[in-house]
Amino acid sequence: MRQARRWVARDFGGPEVLEEIVVELPDPEPGKATVQVRAAGMNPADYKHFGPGQDRRLLPLTIGYEVGGVIAALGPETEIASGGGSVGDEVVVFQVSDGYSSALNAPAADVFAKPPTLTFPQAANLLLVGTTAAETLHVVGISAGETVLVHGAAGAVGTSVVQQAALLGATVIGTAGEADLDAVGGFGATPVTYGPGLEQRVRGATPGRVDAVIDTVGVDEAIDVSLALVADRSRIVSTAAFGRAQRDGFQTVGAANPRSGPFRAAARQSILDLAARGKLTVPIGDTFALSEAPRALEALRGRHPYGKLALVP
């Protein structure tokens, strides 16, 4: 038995509803691992998880879907998902529900060896966006020689899409704000600014035609341009524009898609392998102490430096 600090939402709302508590972690059972958290990844899904208007019977809610850390204990006759596993090994855990913790018990099937190429904050932010990006590319069927337009290419999912699409041999055009154009171009995409005239700028940046679109922002501008550029709506996918998808007949991925969860679970090891080979990285914008979780979530909801955020116990 060991103690851990953990953030929970006592109510629905903003960061002000969070409370840091101390919990007792039992020794891990067979099939479980205790992980001392070195970094907790942060995603918009974290604050949406306890947003207002939900069923109060769900409270209190734990927060955080992915962490990087060190194995502190393993259940009897237990191996982690990537094989083996010993106390002291550096690992990545995804998907959990209590990542905003100093330590946690997790199913060993969700624990993987950490790529040595990544820091703990990078590793803790790799899998949610990495598997989402992989799913979008799978859904639209990107292949070598094709051109894909990525809306929100400087965002977390967009950055991973750009890197993975390039590895598939695709030409990538990525939309972003002025401040992030260099970052998008640094990953091999052709950056274009969003805003009025976007369709014409994309056409001007395209050597031929746009074969597919991956939208990670969900705004009408992005969807309207996508529909104007790609006639085959099966080759347009969004992680955010769910209402427009129902109306206009293109694809979406996420919690409402029953194929998303199984695909992302199966894709975890391949994403880790890409990172271990130096083919996939995670830019980090800032880190916060675990005790600063409410302030970190305020930063996550607003404007923050380019890159992902992480909590570091």
Secondary structure, 3 states (H helix, E strand, C coil): CEEEEEEEECCCCCHHHEEEEEEEECCCCCCEEEEEEEEEECCHHHHHHCCCCCCHHHCCEECCCEEEEEEEEECCCCCCCCCCCCCCCEEEEECCCCCCECEEEEEHHHEEECCCCCCHHHHHCCHHHHHHHHHHHHHHCCCCCCEEEEECCCCHHHHHHHHHHHHCCCEEEEEECHHHHHHHHHCCCEEEECCCCHHHHHHHHCCCCCCEEEECCCCHHHHHHHHHHCCCHHHEEECCCHHHHHHHCCEECCCCCCCHHHHHHHHHHHHHHHHHCCCCCCCEEEEEEHHHHHHHHHHHHCCCCCCEEEEEC
